Every structure is written in C-alpha cells, then in structure tokens.
Amino acid sequence: MTVPRELALRKVGTTVYLTSQPVKEVSQLMQAGRVTLQNLTVNQELDLSSRLPNPGDKLQLKLSTKQLNDFALVLSNKRGEELMIGYDKKNNEYYVDRSKAGNSSFSDKFAGRHAAPRYATTPAADITMLFDGTSVEMFADNGLTVLTELFFPNEPLNTLKLKSSSGLVISQLDCAKPALAIK
C-alpha cells in the first residue's frame, strides 16, 4: 500500500506522461514540527540531523533546487545501515539505494539500487519524500518520476545527511511530521 495519489497527464516536449503525486491531504496532515531551511549549500556533505526532526519515524521532506546536480540524501543509524535517495546526473535518473538499509536476508534480489529516469527537461527540480520506519516514497518533478521502496533496518534510521560531490544549492528544504497519530 502507498499513500493516496492524484494522477494527471503532463506534456513534456511532444510526449505525454502520467504523473503521480500525493493527494493534498497528505501535506495537510504533515504539520507537526515543521522546519524550513533555505539556501543550503552542499559541498561534499551536510549533516542535517540536529536541524531537522528525527527521521526514524514518519517524516515528509520537500526539497527544491534551481539547478539539479548529483546528490544523495542519506538516512543512517549507528549500526552502519543506510538508505540513499538521490539523483545521478550522468545517467539522468533518480534512485533509491537500499543495499545497506537493513535486513535483506529473505531474498538475494531485494537489496540494491533501483532507479527511474528523469523526464523533466528543466534545470530546476522539486522533490517530495515521504518516510516511515520501513518505506520511502519519492515524487520528483511534479510527479513525473516516482519511486517507492521498502527497507527493514534493525534499528531506526536517525541520522540525515545530504551529500553532493559536484555541489548542490538547495533553495528550500521543508521538513514536517504528522500532526495526528497515523497508524
């Protein structure tokens, strides 16, 4: 099961794509502990753990940049488990890498890096990520690219870092938790 979504058609160049985004009510639920950071420069690594709510539970992140470059958002814990969500500019694709995100002993096909192409042609990007303890949903470029992944950490992922070897300026980063208990 994933969050409720709104589907739409969007034209990029001469191609029409089906887009998928969380319904607006999801953002309305995410109001607790709202933090907004602006004009963040990421050169190599930026630890956001002390500036944002603990990502180990339910969390919504919205990231905006005027010039998309390689980056990885890394959620990790003290055991060395990590989940990476990012963009690979060379291959023009978004990805989720759960190869070190916890238990995958039940299948040799579960762990790994899963990618989806970027269809947007603008240099700017808006990315919304919804996390809970064992799943992430990423909606990029107004829903043109969407990835949903499960992961099974042995303890909560409670450290949040942004990494970029080519440098990235984030215009705005919004972070919030649910205002209501969601079960």
Phi, psi and omega per residue, in radians:
M1 nan 2.471 3.070
T2 -2.146 3.077 3.117
V3 -1.174 2.670 3.077
P4 -1.039 2.428 -3.058
R5 -2.209 2.701 3.018
E6 -1.895 2.231 3.137
L7 -1.766 2.558 3.115
A8 -2.670 2.905 3.038
L9 -1.833 2.422 3.141
R10 -2.444 2.357 -3.120
K11 -1.674 2.266 3.036
V12 -2.178 1.955 -3.021
G13 1.141 -2.144 3.131
T14 -1.820 0.064 -3.093
T15 -1.812 2.422 3.094
V16 -1.800 2.262 -3.121
Y17 -2.046 2.620 2.990
L18 -1.512 2.168 3.111
T19 -1.830 2.763 -3.110
S20 -2.493 2.165 3.132
Q21 -2.419 2.686 3.068
P22 -1.066 2.504 3.069
V23 -1.081 2.680 -3.046
K24 -1.062 -0.422 3.137
E25 -1.136 -0.439 3.092
V26 -1.104 -0.817 3.105
S27 -1.139 -0.583 3.109
Q28 -1.146 -0.565 3.080
L29 -1.264 -0.500 -3.075
M30 -1.542 1.402 -3.095
Q31 -2.160 -0.279 -3.058
A32 -1.320 2.452 3.058
G33 1.009 0.548 -3.086
R34 -1.080 2.276 3.087
V35 -2.260 2.334 3.071
T36 -2.126 2.196 3.068
L37 -2.019 2.448 -3.105
Q38 -2.193 2.658 3.069
N39 0.877 1.000 3.083
L40 -1.556 2.253 3.076
T41 -1.829 2.177 3.141
V42 -1.914 1.904 3.015
N43 -2.031 1.830 -3.059
Q44 1.320 -1.331 -3.039
E45 -2.578 2.440 3.095
L46 -2.338 1.999 3.141
D47 -1.470 2.087 -3.118
L48 -1.832 0.054 -3.017
S49 -0.986 -0.699 -3.106
S50 -1.452 -0.207 -3.078
R51 -1.763 -0.219 -3.075
L52 -2.207 2.781 3.074
P53 -1.045 2.693 3.129
N54 -0.977 2.120 -3.112
P55 -1.351 -0.053 -3.058
G56 -1.100 -0.280 -3.127
D57 -2.011 -2.643 3.126
K58 -1.278 2.393 -3.049
L59 -2.750 2.495 3.010
Q60 -2.079 2.266 3.050
L61 -2.104 2.344 3.033
K62 -2.171 2.149 -3.065
L63 -2.087 2.315 3.094
S64 -2.210 2.389 3.070
T65 -2.452 2.576 3.118
K66 -1.531 -0.315 3.131
Q67 -2.462 1.748 -3.097
L68 -1.267 2.226 3.056
N69 -2.265 3.044 3.057
D70 -0.905 2.366 3.013
F71 -2.781 2.835 3.015
A72 -2.474 2.283 2.967
L73 -1.672 2.119 -3.022
V74 -2.035 2.068 2.998
L75 -1.777 2.293 -3.073
S76 -2.556 3.054 3.076
N77 -2.413 3.111 -3.088
K78 -1.166 -0.322 3.137
R79 -1.410 -0.067 -3.121
G80 1.543 0.082 3.077
E81 -1.333 2.495 3.135
E82 -2.662 2.593 3.052
L83 -2.069 2.258 3.137
M84 -2.043 2.299 3.064
I85 -2.167 2.258 -3.073
G86 -2.890 -2.896 -3.140
Y87 -2.325 2.316 3.102
D88 -1.918 1.812 -3.053
K89 -1.138 -0.698 -3.117
K90 -1.006 -0.764 -3.136
N91 -1.627 -0.026 -3.135
N92 0.873 0.972 -3.128
E93 -2.551 2.576 2.976
Y94 -1.540 2.715 -3.132
Y95 -2.624 2.787 2.926
V96 -2.231 2.178 3.126
D97 -1.969 1.935 3.141
R98 -1.943 0.375 -3.075
S99 -1.129 -0.397 3.110
K100 -2.140 0.447 -3.016
A101 -1.628 0.344 3.084
G102 2.123 -2.643 -3.041
N103 -1.165 2.182 3.026
S104 -2.419 0.295 -3.058
S105 -1.128 -0.270 -3.096
F106 -1.356 -0.242 3.133
S107 -2.780 2.330 3.091
D108 -1.335 -0.090 3.128
K109 -1.750 -0.122 -3.032
F110 -1.305 -0.943 -3.093
A111 -1.204 2.676 3.080
G112 2.483 -3.068 -3.128
R113 -1.838 2.188 3.121
H114 -2.041 2.301 -3.012
A115 -2.228 2.777 3.061
A116 -2.487 2.462 -3.083
P117 -1.152 2.648 3.010
R118 -1.604 2.125 -3.131
Y119 -1.671 -0.397 3.133
A120 -1.125 2.578 -3.108
T121 -1.949 -0.025 3.136
T122 -1.448 2.698 3.088
P123 -1.270 -0.422 -3.126
A124 -1.418 2.730 3.114
A125 -2.592 2.553 3.006
D126 -2.183 2.252 -3.092
I127 -2.282 2.252 3.055
T128 -1.973 2.295 3.119
M129 -2.200 2.298 3.093
L130 -2.001 2.175 -3.115
F131 -2.078 2.562 2.790
D132 -2.332 -2.950 -3.047
G133 -1.063 -0.422 -3.062
T134 -2.422 0.284 3.084
S135 -2.612 2.730 3.031
V136 -2.396 2.437 3.007
E137 -2.180 2.221 -3.132
M138 -2.057 2.252 3.120
F139 -2.126 1.959 -3.080
A140 -1.968 2.598 3.027
D141 0.940 0.940 3.130
N142 0.984 0.666 3.039
G143 1.496 0.145 3.088
L144 -1.196 -0.606 3.092
T145 -2.155 2.268 -3.097
V146 -2.375 2.354 3.062
L147 -2.300 2.417 3.068
T148 -2.287 2.246 -3.103
E149 -2.448 2.534 2.972
L150 -1.741 2.669 3.041
F151 -2.675 2.769 -3.018
F152 -2.335 1.341 3.135
P153 -1.201 2.647 3.116
N154 -1.396 -0.301 2.968
E155 -2.615 2.793 -3.034
P156 -0.982 2.515 3.029
L157 -1.426 1.904 -2.985
N158 -2.131 0.139 3.070
T159 -2.028 2.393 -3.090
L160 -2.244 2.093 3.132
K161 -2.302 2.606 2.972
L162 -1.885 2.362 3.111
K163 -2.221 2.492 3.061
S164 -2.743 2.031 3.130
S165 -1.349 -0.424 -3.122
S166 -1.732 -0.034 -3.140
G167 1.511 2.401 -3.116
L168 -2.559 2.363 3.028
V169 -1.933 2.093 3.123
I170 -1.693 2.030 -3.139
S171 -1.091 -0.799 -3.117
Q172 -2.653 2.437 3.059
L173 -2.270 2.015 3.105
D174 -1.857 2.403 3.132
C175 -2.377 2.372 3.140
A176 -2.672 2.797 3.076
K177 -2.078 2.861 3.123
P178 -1.127 2.412 3.093
A179 -1.353 -0.395 3.128
L180 -2.015 2.707 3.050
A181 -1.221 2.093 3.127
I182 -1.879 2.200 -3.118
K183 -1.981 nan nan
